[in-house]
């Protein structure tokens, strides 16, 4: 029997669990929001979706699964998935959220898919290492940071501070009181519109861009990208 047939036979005889991708896990939690005024999220690799609404609870779902683009064994990914725990604790009036891998690594070989629905009035500080973050329907101050990836914010009102190292920032605000706008890209471009009017910026060096504008209101927007693009549109019409 030649080596090819032996290899095929060995593959067929493997248990199904050895051939399948590691099973994902889903974490769910609900936290009363009556005594909260803010939320902090620290996510690693994956996606974050945050939606503000009229409810009185913070509803959390996280799907954790192997990251296909990361070179890691299935056994290692399965071990980290099983070791993970949803970490949620309240400090004062702030709810802090993250996944705790309990000394089995930092989760870089895994993909975290966060979905959080909460009252629109809660202030937020959100961090994601690699991936996509989308924040919609909030009516409070937002601080959001993505190291590598895309950041999309659509807010009703409130200050916004957004930062991406490599990637894109896209902000739409419906505030009736736009304030100080400060957009900066080291390598790339910025675009700012307020109620349909294009606000021209300045070139920063040979390859960067800065757009600064004081609209006189209360809700400030500060956005910074190292390499990439920033688009901001304020429209309350």
Buried (B, 14 or more C-beta within 10 A) or exposed (E): EEEEEEEEEEEEEEEEEEEEEBEEBEBEEEBEBEEBBBBBBBBBBBBBBBBBBEEEBBBBBBBBBBBEEEEBEBEBBBBBBEBBEBBBEEEEEBBBBBBEBEEBBEBBBBBBBBBBBBBBBBBBBBBBBBBBBBBBBBBBBBBBBBBBBBBBBBBBBBBBBBBBBBBBBBBBBBBEEBBBBBBBBBBBBBBBBBEEEEBEBEEBEEEBBBBBBEBEBBBBBBBBBBBBBBBBBBEBE
